[in-house]
Structures are given as structure tokens and as C-alpha cells.
Amino acid sequence: MHPSAKLEAFLANSSHLQTPFVVVDTDVVAQRYDALQAALPMADLFYAVKANPGRPVLDTLIARGSFFDVASVGEIDLCLNAGVTPDRISYGNTIKKRGHVEYAYDQGVRLFAFDAEPELDKLSQAAPEATVFCRVLCDGKGAEWPLSRKFGCDPDEAERLLHLAADRGLKVGVSFHVGSQQGNVEAWDAALEIAARLARSLMGRTEPVRLDVVNVGGGFPGIYQREMPSIEKYGEAIAASLARHFGPLYGDYLPRIIAEPGRYLVADAGVLRTEVVLVSRKHEMDEKRWVYLDCGKFSGLAETMEEAIRYRFRTPHDEAVENGAPTGAVIIAGPSCDSADVLYEKTDYRMPIALAEGDFIDIISTGAYTTTYSSVGFNGFAPLKDYYI
Amino acid sequence: MHPSAKLEAFLANSSHLQTPFVVVDTDVVAQRYDALQAALPMADLFYAVKANPGRPVLDTLIARGSFFDVASVGEIDLCLNAGVTPDRISYGNTIKKRGHVEYAYDQGVRLFAFDAEPELDKLSQAAPEATVFCRVLCDGKGAEWPLSRKFGCDPDEAERLLHLAADRGLKVGVSFHVGSQQGNVEAWDAALEIAARLARSLMGRTEPVRLDVVNVGGGFPGIYQREMPSIEKYGEAIAASLARHFGPLYGDYLPRIIAEPGRYLVADAGVLRTEVVLVSRKHEMDEKRWVYLDCGKFSGLAETMEEAIRYRFRTPHDEAVENGAPTGAVIIAGPSCDSADVLYEKTDYRMPIALAEGDFIDIISTGAYTTTYSSVGFNGFAPLKDYYI
């Protein structure tokens, strides 16, 4: 997966731009949206705005007919201001202030996540006509970005809460997240089996309740170091799991299926350009060099935390390397005075021996989770600049 | 260590303010500066601006006669705009763009850190009349914030570089950092022994070179969970080490001693107020509750990374707890949709059983490394607001 021709042209003519910056090709975003919609024809795609809330990204996806998954009232306003109608917005954060639920409901949002009884209380009081989907815990096996137990509840608890929600007259759904950057296309199956079990329980009520929505979350990958299955494989696996678990229950008539892609739509659409500030050794005899960039953990590359996301780097010497120029092992670090601002130390990265101060390095597939992760001004460095083309 | 009366008064009257926010009492900053100067009478104190670059903090320290340690040209401008004269600024980042060295030098800055030959090359070319201090690696044992090998070089390499710098006519110094939030007052001794060894090597030249500066760095603690030695103990230990290692070399005439306090001056001067958004269990039978706050890892509490800094929390139910009201084990998390935004999961925190949505929680000693660590808008949440009183 190479950067698009449009990205390459921009980068070729950007030596006058201050680094670090990210540039995002919105055509790639549109292509990805179309590819995912083709792979998941049964699903409404709710773009996870947090992945990259850049206005041109939103505009591109609005033109495509996308729906939007938001994490906060800030993101609701962002969407509404961009012209998204509130019926296309899902408030997917299970952690919401009561006043924020009220605000969202006033704006017309009718789709909300929850995973606990106190949150359901807020929703039944402040969003009485809404569809509320209960997030079930997943183990995140196969995912590159660590999935903690922060979101979701155990299936037994979900069952209790869904009945409670139905008792209160709310429309109900089930959601889960298999973990960001999920490499296993079968990861959705176990969760869909649980979702079907919950659907069955609701159908067993004296007055049967149908699931209004099944939210299969995100997890569709960008292309970093590791090869990933094609998006068609994900679509086929999810369709097969839906048929397997929901077919016996509903026949051909599925609940509304929604998905929340973030990274998949924008990661590969972006390139982050940074400059080498210093290449050094801690001792003359050290084999490993330290490469210090002008972008680090606190200026956009937060996903290098615990070396979880392993980006690809491109240097001006790569062609020479292909023709035999030597490379050597490196540790890669950011420019701040924080000793924790080291990007990769355990992961085996090599860079050309010729690499030197002033060289530009392009970090590939950095359109997701970079711009807004940047700190406001840690160590006096400006936030990461972003361009959309 | 309780918040100051001024902080308490502000918090008591701040229920109308949107959370989360940090409030910093600059009187405490002034008291801390005086206490540290009294404990280290031999040292010029260079405030590490990155700890909290709030203008009222700078103004307070300028009035006290402080010097300033900066990490970037952004922080140089901040200091100059506040009225700091350039002779009171040290550019303490070992990772500097060539253009930034030139800018600093043009502004009149004459004190620079380095730890590698390519960086020394930049300095000797772009800052010919400067004093350059070489940072030596320390192991950071006893420190709470992880000290990586990112900064500093091995002592042998430092010796080579210092001779090289002297050859080029630069004034030379030695610096080190024993690790942030250092609990062992003897941690400076080993590094000062190395510094003296380097001084001896320079004195042994045909034309002897004296160290111009010994920079003992920072590491002086704020008060979090753990008891810490008094600041006098740090001063006594450092003075004893200086006498032990430098006395035989220089007698009573020491090189210029500088220190770079950050956390010690501002941490305990601040309180971060956050609101409880949700208290829940993943299963009805779980003993541990999840407490979700409206401030997390990406909105100011980045130092909870790997649960390194363990803050103290204050709830509205603490008096009831003292009178016998029950508490229970909790996991504490932030409000974003990022599964990595969990503050404390392994550390044993307990909170009142009565804790509920809408309660304010005050996080004590949060004046350092909070405001500028905040992301620009991750998940659509606004950056952390700060007040200075």
C-alpha cells in the first residue's frame, strides 16, 4: 500500500512547509468508504469521527451518504455544522454526562450507546424516544491496539440491562468492538453469537421484543507493518456470522446492521512528514543509533504508545538502500524533553546509515488518530499541522 | 500536604465553572522557589518551563529572580515575551534543529545542552561563544517517572565530546538528570562523581580547562501517594556530594552550579477538578467498580501513563468515610472512547461507595505536566482549562 499519486505530488512540492505535518487525500477516504460499503452491503456505515475530524474528511463522507459515530457533544456540533442531519448521528460513547445526553437529544440524536444501569437511567430519562444499544465486552484478541475492559459489560449483565431498557419502552440494540486494527476476520463471530443469544432472550418475553440494531463496531485495519486480509474477507466473514447466528432467529430479515469504521477509512489516506533533528550514538561503539524526529508521542504519534501501532517509515535514502547502501538498527524518538517520548525501542527498526540531520522522513498511513491526539503545546511545540487535498 | 487555603477558597466557590480544570496558586510556587533556593544556596535555579508554562507562573518566578530552562524556541519566545533576559535562559534540550540553535543564539541565549557529536557540531557552528554542557546518562533508579536512555551519553563518550568542545574554544559543562520524582536524596552522588571525573580529565590538558558549569538537573519531588524526604535533605546530600567530589579538585571554588526544578515548584501548587460521569460495574457481582471521570489521559492526566505518577483523589464523601462510611476498590478511567484511556487499573485505589455521577473529584498536586500535555481536541473534548490565583 503506497501513498496515492496525489499525496506523492503534494509531498514532492512541500519542501517549503514547516514540519511536522499530516496530509490527507480525501479521494482515498472516498474509495475506502465505497470499498467498505461494497464489502458490507447490509450495513449502515457510521464513521468514527474521532479517527480524524478534519472538515474535508467529513464533507467527503457526507457526499458519500455516510452516517457518523460521535464520542462527545463537541463532535456532534462538528457534524451538525458540517450539515449532517441528526438522524445520521450515533452517540457511541458509553460515558456521557447527563447534560450532554439532553443536548444531543434536543439536537435530534436518537441513537445512544450504554453499558451500565446508571447510564441507562440517564438515557431513559433524558432520551425517552431513543434507540439504545448495549455494548458487550469483547476480549480484543487479534487486535493491535490494546482493548481494555473499559467499554462494555458482561453478556449476563447486558441481558439484564436490555430487558430493563425494553421495560422502559426504549428500542434496544447490541454493540461490541472487536478491537482496533483487528487482523482476524473471524473476530466478529463470537460477539455476533452473543448478540444473537441476547436477541433470543428478548424474543422470549411475553411480548416479544426485536433487536432494533446490531452494531458490529470497527476494527477494520489500516496498513502498517503487518499484512492484513482484504476488506472483502471481513465482509464475507461478518455476513456468514450474521446468517449463522441471526438466520435461525429472523430468517432473511435482519435487524438494522451498523458498523463504525474509523481507522480503515482514513489511516492509509494520510502521510505524516517529519524531519530528522539528530542521529547519534550513546557511545562511539554502540551499534544502535538514536534517530530523533521533530514529531513524537506528544505531537501526533500517540499510537506508538507501548509500540502498539508500528508505522512504516520512508527516507530519502531508500532507493540507495535498494541498490545496496547499508542500513543499521535504530531507536526512534520524538523531540520533547520527556524521557517517555520514545517511539520505538523494542521493535526492530532499521534505517539507512546515510540518514542525517535535516532529512525528511515520511510516515505512511498516518491519517488516523494523529491530528487530534497532538498536545496543545507540550514543551512549547505547536500542535501537528494538517492538510487535506 | 494539603492544598493551600487560597486553592480551597477557589474550589469552594467554583461550582459554576465547567470541569475539568486546573487551578494553580502562584504563592505556593513562590514559597517552593524560596525553599529550594534556601536548600541549594550554591545553585542558580533554572525553572523547567515545560512543567507549567502558564504566564502567571513565569511572572511569579521572574519576580523571584529565577532562571529558565527551555525545551524549544516556543518556550524561548514565551520567556522573552514575559520579560526574561536571554542570559537567564538555558536551552536544555539535547535535540535541537540547527535553525532553532541559530534563533536562540540570535536572541542572546548562551547556554546549551548536547549529548552527541552532531549536536556539538551545530553548537560550535551556530553558537560559537556559548557554554555547552554535555548530558551524561543516569540510570534513574529511585525515580517514579520512567527515565529512558533517550538523553545523555555514556561517560567515556562525554569525555571525548567535552575535549572536542574545548578544542573548539567553547566553554564546557556537565549535566545529568537523576529522574523525575526522585525519592532517593543520594541519587545525585554517583552522577557528581562522574562529573568530577570529567572535570579532572579537562584539568589534565596541557592547557587546563575548568568546567564552567555543573548542571544537577531536576528530580525534586511533588507530593503524590508516597512520602518524600524534605527538600533540605536533598540540599544537604547534594552539597555533601559536591564537596566530596569537587572539593579535592577546586577547593572552595566550585564551578557554577545550576539546577532545573520543574515538578517541585508547581506540582503541589495545583489542583485539578474533575466530575464523575459514571460509576458502574461490568457485572452485577463484580467487586470492583469503574469510575469514569470527565478528565483522562488525553486531557491532562498523561502522567498516569503506565500508572507512573499516582495522584491523590479527594471526593465529597471523604468526611463520611472518616466517620465509617464504606469504600470499595475502583478502576479509574477517562471520558474518551479510547480503550487505552484508563488511568489506574493495577494500582490499588479505593473510593467511597456513595460516589455517584455529578460528584466533583479534586486531584491533588496536579500543577505540573497537566495543562500542556492535554490534547488539542481528541474525541471532540476541549483542552484542559487552567486558572492561576
Interface residues (C-beta under 8 A of the other chain):
Chain A: A48 V49 K50 P53 V70 A71 S72 V73 G74 E75 I76 D77 L78 G92 N93 T94 I95 K96 K97 R98 D115 A116 E117 P118 E119 K122 L137 G140 W145 P146 L147 S148 R149 K150 F151 G152 C153 D154 D156 E157 R160 H177 S180 E275 V277 L278 V279 S280 R281 K282 H283 E284 W290 Y292 D294 F298 A302 M305 A333 P335 S336 C337 D338 S339 A340 D341 V342 E345 A356 E357 G358 T371 T372 Y373 S374 S375 V376 G377 F378 N379 G380 F381 A382 P383
Chain B: A48 V49 K50 P53 V70 A71 S72 V73 G74 E75 I76 D77 L78 G92 N93 T94 I95 K96 K97 R98 D115 A116 E117 P118 E119 K122 L137 G140 W145 P146 L147 S148 R149 K150 F151 G152 C153 D154 D156 E157 R160 H177 G179 S180 E275 V277 L278 V279 S280 R281 K282 H283 E284 W290 Y292 D294 F298 A302 M305 A333 P335 S336 C337 D338 S339 A340 D341 V342 E345 A356 E357 G358 T371 T372 Y373 S374 S375 V376 G377 F378 N379 G380 F381 A382 P383
